[in-house]
Amino acid sequence: MKKVIVIGGGLGGLSAAATLARNGFDVKLFEKNEHLGGKLMPVKLGTHHFDFGPNTITMPHVFDSVFHESGENPRDYFEWVSIENHTQNVGPDGEKFLMSTDPETVIEQLNSIDPYAAKHYPAFLEEVKRLYHLSEKAFFHRTFTSWKDYFSPGLFSALQKVKPLETMDHFHQRYFKNPFLLQVFNRYATYIGSSPYVSPATFSLIAYLEMVQGVFYVKGGTVKIAEGLAELARKNGADLLANTEVSRILTEGKRAVGVELSSGEKIEADTVVLNGDLLEAMPSLLDEKNRSHLSNRKIENSSPSISAFVILAGLDRHLDDLIHHQVYFSADYKKEFRELFGGEWPDDPTIYISNSSYTDKSVSPDGSNLFILVNAPPLAANGKMSIDPEVYKEQIYNRLRKFGITIKPHLKHEKVFTPIDINRKFRAFRGALYGLSSNRKKDSFLRPFNRSQDIQNLYFAGGTTHPGGGSPMVVISGQNVAREIISAFDS
Ligand SMILES: Cc1cc2nc3c(=O)[nH]c(=O)nc-3n(C[C@H](O)[C@H](O)[C@H](O)COP(=O)(O)OP(=O)(O)OC[C@H]3O[C@@H](n4cnc5c(N)ncnc54)[C@H](O)[C@@H]3O)c2cc1C
């Protein structure tokens, strides 16, 4: 039996482990944290349950496919809940737009906010559908292990058709004239940790996921996805070890031969998969002389995606004004992105709130479980932040009060996560949520390969590599890498 070691138990690592174990590999996965799921992490404060990380789940078929490939019924592991009217957007002047997978609901609102958009909304949906299907066919399920993978004629022609040179903002202006609506749809750039004013229109395909395929929740909390994948991997025979940190990748020449744990124990392997953020992990796991294609200088020069400042607030009552997802927008979106990518903390940040107890009281029976997120700049190269978290938190509560959301008098529990916490807890490069940003065209389409260019049998799965960040993408990444390893041993 060939031995594979997976470093990191994020969603990408779990999907790779489950798929490899199902295909007859002897899989050992090491995760430094006590939970499996990486950035998708359960937090319990009193009777309030929180899903840290992914709260907005799209592409449920991707998660299900890992179970189907193992001959299992995903519904034996967790249950999807589709949310039709999913996100309430509130503009800087209090204007509202409720996002829905029902086009009638959307067009009815557009008729009063933006008649031009109401007329063009069906064409918008057609165009984002086209972008999605092209990208899915050409990029999502493809592993990129060397430059030659980029030069296949099919890929090149697909690349030209997915609007790589138009910005997301420019593309949205073709369909929406109202500035608030533009903000609402431009926010999709933050799902890949980037700015709508520079990232390619390709990523407007996210509108197809949310406005057509749908936004999903999982009964009992989105962490059930990670728990389900871990259970599946174990059922398939993988050995998943939490609270176990890998400190070195052991090599002989240009091959990985195993890993060393922080306890000093050495474990042999025929292949190693790194699921942790490779920009953060590689400098500590592999000597620089063994990774000429990923030097410290190259890592330092990479452009991380945005980070986040998160408040988990457990309240003494359920707030009637809040649905499952809502966003309160800043007055000047361009300024906010200039600040975020200029290393500054916005003083008027756009605020996202997930309140999963609206859909599922069982996760927080005694009051709302608010996951409050504002985008934050990635950490500076010296690892420092330029704000006082206590002061910034108060600023967010004050802004929410202006939108009529009063939280502080009802607070029973509270926990704050800053980019420093995200960096330390998940070993995320500069606290970035999605690895590299997609602001530079080359970072959108030329992310680090799924296989090391220096060590032949070292593979990368997760948000820093192909096809990109976001929970469904990293699951695909794990599956892609597993298939690549399976075929490497078949040939
Ligand atoms: C605040 C926040 C909000 C988000 N919101 C959404 C959302 O709404 N929807 C969505 O789809 N996505 C969202 N994301 C993004 C999503 O969480 C990530 O893209 C995805 O979960 C990353 O998975 P991954 O497989 O790359 O691994 P990660 O989750 O990054 O996990 C990697 C794991 O490797 C471990 N590790 C690293 N080095 C070592 C080592 N040496 N030894 C042992 N273990 C190691 C780390 O501890 C970590 O657990 C959000 C992320 C955050 C942080």
The ligand as an SDF file (V2000), in Angstrom:
LIG
                    3D

 53 58  0  0  0  0  0  0  0  0999 V2000
  -13.3460   34.5900    8.3640 C   0  0  0  0  0  0  0  0  0  0  0  0
  -13.4860   33.7420    7.1170 C   0  0  0  0  0  0  0  0  0  0  0  0
  -14.6660   33.7720    6.3860 C   0  0  0  0  0  0  0  0  0  0  0  0
  -14.8000   32.9720    5.2540 C   0  0  0  0  0  0  0  0  0  0  0  0
  -16.0050   32.9410    4.6150 N   0  0  0  0  0  0  0  0  0  0  0  0
  -16.2070   32.0550    3.6120 C   0  0  0  0  0  0  0  0  0  0  0  0
  -17.5050   31.8390    3.0740 C   0  0  0  0  0  0  0  0  0  0  0  0
  -18.4840   32.4470    3.5240 O   0  0  0  0  0  0  0  0  0  0  0  0
  -17.6400   30.9340    2.0720 N   0  0  0  0  0  0  0  0  0  0  0  0
  -16.5790   30.2050    1.5970 C   0  0  0  0  0  0  0  0  0  0  0  0
  -16.7660   29.3470    0.7210 O   0  0  0  0  0  0  0  0  0  0  0  0
  -15.3330   30.3840    2.0770 N   0  0  0  0  0  0  0  0  0  0  0  0
  -15.1260   31.2760    3.0890 C   0  0  0  0  0  0  0  0  0  0  0  0
  -13.8810   31.4240    3.6320 N   0  0  0  0  0  0  0  0  0  0  0  0
  -12.7240   30.7790    2.9740 C   0  0  0  0  0  0  0  0  0  0  0  0
  -12.5990   29.3020    3.3250 C   0  0  0  0  0  0  0  0  0  0  0  0
  -12.6920   29.1450    4.7120 O   0  0  0  0  0  0  0  0  0  0  0  0
  -11.2500   28.7970    2.8620 C   0  0  0  0  0  0  0  0  0  0  0  0
  -11.0260   29.0810    1.4820 O   0  0  0  0  0  0  0  0  0  0  0  0
  -11.1130   27.2840    3.0430 C   0  0  0  0  0  0  0  0  0  0  0  0
  -11.7660   26.8140    4.1980 O   0  0  0  0  0  0  0  0  0  0  0  0
   -9.6340   26.9610    3.1040 C   0  0  0  0  0  0  0  0  0  0  0  0
   -9.4500   25.5770    3.1240 O   0  0  0  0  0  0  0  0  0  0  0  0
   -8.0290   24.9430    2.8970 P   0  0  0  0  0  0  0  0  0  0  0  0
   -8.2500   23.5230    2.5030 O   0  0  0  0  0  0  0  0  0  0  0  0
   -7.2140   25.7930    1.9800 O   0  0  0  0  0  0  0  0  0  0  0  0
   -7.3360   24.8870    4.3130 O   0  0  0  0  0  0  0  0  0  0  0  0
   -7.3200   25.7730    5.6370 P   0  0  0  0  0  0  0  0  0  0  0  0
   -8.7040   25.9500    6.1280 O   0  0  0  0  0  0  0  0  0  0  0  0
   -6.4640   26.9380    5.4490 O   0  0  0  0  0  0  0  0  0  0  0  0
   -6.6330   24.7210    6.6000 O   0  0  0  0  0  0  0  0  0  0  0  0
   -5.2730   24.4040    6.5410 C   0  0  0  0  0  0  0  0  0  0  0  0
   -4.9370   23.6900    7.8220 C   0  0  0  0  0  0  0  0  0  0  0  0
   -3.5650   23.3190    7.7960 O   0  0  0  0  0  0  0  0  0  0  0  0
   -3.1160   23.3370    9.1290 C   0  0  0  0  0  0  0  0  0  0  0  0
   -1.6490   23.3800    9.1160 N   0  0  0  0  0  0  0  0  0  0  0  0
   -0.8530   24.3100    8.5350 C   0  0  0  0  0  0  0  0  0  0  0  0
    0.4490   24.0080    8.7190 N   0  0  0  0  0  0  0  0  0  0  0  0
    0.4720   22.8450    9.4390 C   0  0  0  0  0  0  0  0  0  0  0  0
    1.5210   22.0230    9.9480 C   0  0  0  0  0  0  0  0  0  0  0  0
    2.8100   22.3390    9.7570 N   0  0  0  0  0  0  0  0  0  0  0  0
    1.1820   20.9030   10.6280 N   0  0  0  0  0  0  0  0  0  0  0  0
   -0.1200   20.5680   10.8350 C   0  0  0  0  0  0  0  0  0  0  0  0
   -1.1440   21.3120   10.3880 N   0  0  0  0  0  0  0  0  0  0  0  0
   -0.8630   22.4270    9.6930 C   0  0  0  0  0  0  0  0  0  0  0  0
   -3.7300   24.5910    9.7000 C   0  0  0  0  0  0  0  0  0  0  0  0
   -3.7930   24.5470   11.1110 O   0  0  0  0  0  0  0  0  0  0  0  0
   -5.1260   24.5620    9.0590 C   0  0  0  0  0  0  0  0  0  0  0  0
   -6.0660   23.9610    9.9090 O   0  0  0  0  0  0  0  0  0  0  0  0
  -13.7110   32.1930    4.7880 C   0  0  0  0  0  0  0  0  0  0  0  0
  -12.5230   32.1690    5.5230 C   0  0  0  0  0  0  0  0  0  0  0  0
  -12.4180   32.9180    6.6940 C   0  0  0  0  0  0  0  0  0  0  0  0
  -11.1490   32.8130    7.5220 C   0  0  0  0  0  0  0  0  0  0  0  0
  1  2  1  0
  2  3  1  0
  2 52  2  0
  3  4  2  0
  4  5  1  0
  4 50  1  0
  5  6  2  0
  6  7  1  0
  6 13  1  0
  7  8  2  0
  7  9  1  0
  9 10  1  0
 10 11  2  0
 10 12  1  0
 12 13  2  0
 13 14  1  0
 14 15  1  0
 14 50  1  0
 15 16  1  0
 16 17  1  0
 16 18  1  0
 18 19  1  0
 18 20  1  0
 20 21  1  0
 20 22  1  0
 22 23  1  0
 23 24  1  0
 24 25  2  0
 24 26  1  0
 24 27  1  0
 27 28  1  0
 28 29  2  0
 28 30  1  0
 28 31  1  0
 31 32  1  0
 32 33  1  0
 33 34  1  0
 33 48  1  0
 34 35  1  0
 35 36  1  0
 35 46  1  0
 36 37  1  0
 36 45  1  0
 37 38  2  0
 38 39  1  0
 39 40  1  0
 39 45  2  0
 40 41  1  0
 40 42  2  0
 42 43  1  0
 43 44  2  0
 44 45  1  0
 46 47  1  0
 46 48  1  0
 48 49  1  0
 50 51  2  0
 51 52  1  0
 52 53  1  0
M  END
$$$$
